[in-house]
Amino acid sequence: MLSPPEPSRIAKRTDAEEVAELIHRFQAEFEEYTAGAEIITPRVREHIVGDLSVFLLAGPPRVGVAQLRFREYLLTGAPTCYLEELYVVPDRRGEGHGRMLMETALEVARERGATTVELGAAVNDTAARGLYESLGFTNLEKEGRPETQMLYYEREL
């Protein structure tokens, strides 16, 4: 039986390289564009120093990362938290690291006054969707609810 994972923690400026490597691995695993960890590292550091993102690390050894972004909701003035990334390295999945990252994310969001946490998940990513739903997230795109169904659009510039 595996012991419970170590608590996740907020990444510091000095953790930028580890965060960048995990984000690079995430992008590469799912065959998405990545500039490479060496280019992502100073960007991560900039986000940490400028409080543009909060990164959470699972481990040690560092086996997972989450990226949170906060914005003020115009109608209420309260912050909203967006989970931009959640990744656990393949050989450490199923050990509770993703859950620990999510629980820490929820705690950080509450501490910052957020009233909601939003995220997206691929339809075929049943493990992630199961995790989110087990933590009380509601899928707004369920069949039979066309009034709440949202579509995601993108345009390259």
N, C-alpha and C positions, 0 to 999 in steps of 0.2 A: 504494500500500500504506500502510495506517495504521500509525503508530508505536504501540508498546505503550502502554497507559494508564499514567498516573502511579500510583505506589503509593497504596493507600488508607491513611487514617490515622484514629486515634481522635479523635473530636470533643471539643473543649474547651467549657467553659461559654460562651465567646464565639461558638461556632458554633451555638448553640441556634436562632437564627432560620433559618439555612440548613437545618438538620436538619428543623425544623418545616415549612418550605415543601416540602421533598421528601416528607415523610410526608403532608402535605395533598394534594399532587399525586397520590401513589400511591392514596390513598383515593378521590379524585375520579375518577381514570382508570377505576377499576373499580366506579364508582357505589356506593361504600360510604360510610357516614356519616363526615363530618369536621366538627370544630368550627371549622375554619379555622386557618390558620397563626398568626394573631395570638393565638389562645387556646392553641394547642398549644405555642407558644414557651416560656412560663414552665414548662410541665409538663416539656418536654424539659430545660430548665435544671435543674429540680428533680431529675430522674432522673440527670443528669450529676453534680451536686454531691453527691447522696446515694448515689451508686454503685448506683442501682437498675437502671440499664441502661448498656450501653456502646454508643455509636453510632459507626459507621464512616462516613467520607465518601470518595467517589470523586471524582476530579478533581484540579486545577481545570480549567475552572470546575466547580463542584459539580454532578455529573451523576448521582450515586447515593448511596444510604444503606443501611445495614444496622443493625438493632437486635438486640443480644444481651442476654439475661437469664440470670443464674446463680442456681442454688439448690443446696443441699446435698442429696445423695441419702441418705436416712435409713439405708439398709442398709450403705453403704460409708463414709459421711462425706465422700466426694469430691464436688466440684462437678460439676454437669451444666449444660451450656450449651444454651439454647434460642434458635434464630434466630427472632425474632419477626417481623421485617420484612426484606425485601430488595427494593430498587427501583432501577431505572435508568430515566432519562427516555427516552421512546420513540425520539427521534431520535438517541440515542447507544447504543442496544442493538446488540449484535453486534460491539462494539469491544473487548471484554474487560473492561469495568468490573465486571460482575457476578462474573466469575471472580476478579478482583483483590480485590473485597470479600469473597468467600468464602474466599480464601486467607488474607487478613488475619484474618478471623473465626476460622479454624482456628488460626492462630498465637496470637491473643489467648486463645482457649479453652485451648490447651496451656499458655501462660504462667500462667494462673490455676489450673492444676491440674485442669481438667475432664477427665473420662475419656470423655465422649461429647458429641456435638453432636446435638441433635434439631431437627427442623423439619417443617413441613407444606407440602404443595403441592397445588394443585388438579389434579384428574385431567386436565383439558384444557390445563393450562399445560405443554405439552411442552418448551418452551425451558428453563424453570426445572428441570423434572425431568431433562432431559438434562444440564444443568450439574451438578446435585447428584450424579447417577449417575456422571458423568465424574470427580468428585472423590472417589468411593469410598463415597458414601452408599448404603445399602440400603433399598429400598422394602419395608417390612414387610407391605404389603397385597397382595402378588402373589397371583394365583390359585393355588389348590392349597396354601395355607398358612393354613387357617382358624384354627389354633391361635395365630397371631400377628396376625390381622386385628383392627384396632382401629377403633372407630367414635367419632366426635366428637359429643358431645351438648352442648346449651346450653339454659338456661332463663333467661328474663328475670325479674328480681325487682321 
